[in-house]
Amino acid sequence: MKYVDEYRDPGIASALAGKVALMATRPWVLMEVCGGQTHTLMRYGIGDLLPQDIELVHGPGCPVCVTPLEMIDQAILIAGLPDVIFTSYGDMLRVPGSRRDLFQARAEGADVRIVYSPMDAVKIARENPSQRVVFFGVGFETTAPANAMAVWQAAREGLPNFSMLVSHVLVPPAMRLILESPANRVQGFIAPGHVCAIMGFREYEDLAREFQVPIVVGGFEPVDLLEAISMLVAQLEEGRAEVENQYSRSVNYFGNVPAQAVMRDVFQVSDRKWRGIGEIGDSGLRLRDEYSAYDAERVFRLAPLHVEEPRECISALVLQGRRKPVDCEAFGKRCTPLTPLGAPMVSAEGACAAWYQYKRHA
Amino acid sequence: MPSELLRALPDPASFTCPVPVPAHDRIVMGHGSGGRLSANLLRDVFLPRFSNPVLDRMDDQAVFAIGGSQVAFTTDSFVVQPLFFPGGDIGSLAVHGTVNDLAMSGAVPLYLSAAFIAEEGLPIGQLHRIAESMAEAAEAAGVLIVTGDTKVVERGKGDGLFINTTGIGIVPAGLRLSASEVRTGDLVILSGCIGDHGIAIMASRAGLEFETTIQSDSAPLHGLVAEMLAASRRIRCMRDPTRGGLSSSLNEIAAMSGVAIEIVEGRIPVRDEVRGACELLGLDPLYVANEGKLIAVVAPDAADEVLAAMRSHPLGRDAAVIGHALGGEPGLVTMKTAFGSTRIVELLPGDQLPRIC
């Protein structure tokens, strides 16, 4: 398959791994921020190709994983109302809230539908004027423009029965949190390529400068990741701390400017709680007041909930790269994809789920 | 327990248990996925109550003696949406599915029943087309539909049409194929490209508008099976990897036989269009349904003969040895990747779900 096979070429991959082995003179700890990258690393066993001195730790970049329990509970509450059609991307449906997931809500009679785009939810709202249609707006900067566009479109049409339950988070504040922690071990970052395709990589320059940490924007195929790792190790060995772009076939410095414009029009930056981590200032997006008629939290007058995370779960440490999934005593025993204790075991892209699926015995 | 965490813990006396409740007290879609949840349902609800030596073999069909004959007996229900899809429809699928479940025991399929649950409002013209398609499929497969039933449910209580087919066939004397017969060293053969049916269905579903030329692989496999058995009787077991895909069938075989199975990524044929669609949707072809493929586990010395017989049949042209059984952790299925690393091929907890990004 074109544009995929060349990035999965075992020969190129092993050459890049060899290059890393030649360059590395001492141990380095690198973090891939995005869950999609974690998935590729585990699926192809990239860690096994690299010298032992290069440690890869997994970051917080899995939108399904970091959506707070409260938000899932709110979604289930809304979905259970008799006049509501609740729409969502498929993988949010299996994420447990404090007691149930949306699949179970559906089994109990809620009208919950999987859609492939927020525009499909707008279409459902148009076709069902007597129902209230809610879309679960989840994700990082990657999904924000399409979600913004759906709200913008609904507002332009004056659709009175469409709203969005927004739980958007942003990557740079989470990286800042990790870097500011006294226990931080991460010495270089692979920045998420899809997020940067939207946002460009200008905003990562402050982080690189302030914390003297190299950041390479990386793609999602094995060769992409190995090349990004090799670029990071080169910077670290040479004492540089710059932002570089490995994923140049999709990402440029300024990003997708029209997409950013619609995001800015519809959303504003706000504080957000991250599942497993807690509240991070200015780390997410919410709808601007002009669009409050489309904000499900206001439309349904949701009272704030507070739910405790399971105490045994060390996901906060896993999501910050301070612990590996297998370091957790519950891993693979009391905590599995069917019975997740915490966020990273929930989605296939969560670090714990990826370890469980591909490397349980490592 | 890590020390950071220990410090964060309050007085143990104040502990509550906010762990998500793992037990489902209602059926969810994942219970029908053929993955882990389906297996749990069998284990917790049905097997303890129905347990008997025939059922407990957990093959795709029951095989038992009546008079002097080994009879194969199986049933399957079809709830596919849309009813008509590229490469087939619910009618032909209902015939092929049951014919194939019989064929996996080596049986010659003979008779089918067909039961229809139609939803009020279903256009009768569609039922004509579906019945016509079933008749053609049955004739091509050499089976007779000899009994049936029709029920109608109120609008909204069904999804257009559900079909159940039950089939019986006769297993050749002396043949015993079972998922519990696999031994260390046996080779795993796959009859062709995986994922065609699942992707064809997904591509034709409302809401997923991408153009593709992928057709369902729905086909009766008993002819291919007959050729294989004519080439060698040293076949241990066969499975058609339908819902849950290749991974579910391999996990079932490994579990039933108490062996480990290792497959090799580069040897598993997948069409480019299927790979592309899987990339787009974030799916893994190992978990996507097939309706006209089989896997056969064969004794090592029989592999060449069986493979040659398969390749000379139109439904086995792309057959390949994709792996082998070994004496590792019983029930564990692993895959050697193109990169030389090894990963676990797990049963999925539920349905594969298209990803957010």
Contacts between the chains, C-beta under 8 A, distances in Angstrom:
chain1	res1	chain2	res2	distance
A	1	B	272	5.3
A	1	B	275	5.4
A	1	B	276	5.9
A	1	B	279	7.5
A	4	B	275	7.6
A	4	B	279	6.4
A	8	B	338	6.6
A	10	B	338	5.0
A	10	B	339	5.3
A	10	B	340	7.1
A	13	B	339	5.9
A	14	B	339	7.7
A	36	B	357	7.3
A	42	B	343	7.2
A	43	B	337	7.3
A	43	B	343	6.2
A	44	B	337	5.5
A	44	B	338	7.7
A	44	B	339	5.0
A	44	B	341	6.4
A	45	B	337	5.9
A	45	B	339	5.9
A	45	B	340	7.8
A	45	B	341	2.3
A	45	B	342	6.8
A	45	B	343	6.2
A	46	B	339	7.4
A	46	B	341	7.7
A	48	B	339	7.9
A	48	B	340	7.9
A	48	B	341	4.6
A	49	B	339	6.4
A	49	B	340	7.9
A	49	B	341	7.1
A	63	B	356	5.6
A	63	B	357	7.0
A	64	B	356	6.5
A	89	B	354	7.0
A	89	B	355	7.4
A	89	B	356	4.6
A	90	B	353	3.5
A	90	B	354	4.8
A	90	B	355	7.7
A	91	B	353	4.5
A	91	B	354	7.2
A	91	B	355	5.4
A	91	B	356	5.9
A	92	B	356	7.2
A	93	B	353	6.8
A	94	B	30	7.4
A	94	B	349	7.6
A	94	B	350	6.3
A	94	B	353	6.7
A	96	B	20	3.7
A	97	B	20	7.6
A	98	B	18	6.0
A	98	B	20	7.1
A	99	B	20	6.9
A	99	B	21	5.9
A	100	B	21	7.4
A	101	B	20	8.0
A	103	B	28	4.4
A	103	B	29	6.2
A	103	B	30	6.7
A	103	B	350	7.7
A	104	B	24	6.6
A	104	B	26	6.4
A	104	B	28	5.9
A	106	B	28	7.4
A	106	B	29	7.8
A	107	B	24	7.9
A	107	B	26	4.2
A	107	B	27	6.0
A	107	B	28	5.0
A	108	B	26	6.3
A	114	B	207	7.8
A	114	B	353	7.5
A	114	B	354	7.6
A	115	B	207	6.2
A	116	B	207	5.7
A	116	B	208	5.7
A	116	B	354	6.4
A	120	B	207	5.6
A	138	B	356	6.4
A	139	B	356	5.3
A	139	B	357	5.9
A	140	B	357	7.3
A	142	B	357	4.5
A	143	B	356	6.1
A	143	B	357	5.5
A	183	B	4	7.0
A	194	B	357	5.9
A	222	B	339	6.6
A	307	B	18	6.8
A	308	B	16	6.8
A	308	B	18	4.8
A	309	B	18	7.0
A	310	B	17	7.8
A	310	B	18	5.6
A	310	B	19	4.7
A	310	B	20	7.7
A	311	B	9	6.6
A	311	B	15	6.6
A	311	B	18	7.9
A	312	B	19	7.8
A	314	B	2	6.3
A	314	B	5	5.7
A	317	B	2	6.5
A	317	B	4	6.4
A	317	B	5	7.0
A	322	B	4	7.3
A	323	B	2	6.1
A	327	B	2	6.9
A	329	B	1	6.6
A	336	B	349	8.0
A	337	B	349	4.6
A	338	B	22	6.5
A	338	B	36	5.9
A	338	B	37	7.3
A	338	B	40	8.0
A	338	B	349	4.7
A	339	B	20	7.2
A	339	B	22	3.8
A	340	B	20	6.5
A	341	B	19	6.0
A	341	B	20	7.5
A	348	B	355	7.5
A	349	B	355	7.2
A	356	B	346	7.6
A	357	B	343	7.8
A	357	B	344	6.4
A	357	B	346	5.1
A	358	B	343	4.0
A	358	B	344	5.6
A	359	B	343	6.7
A	359	B	344	6.9
A	360	B	344	5.7
A	361	B	329	7.9
A	361	B	344	7.7
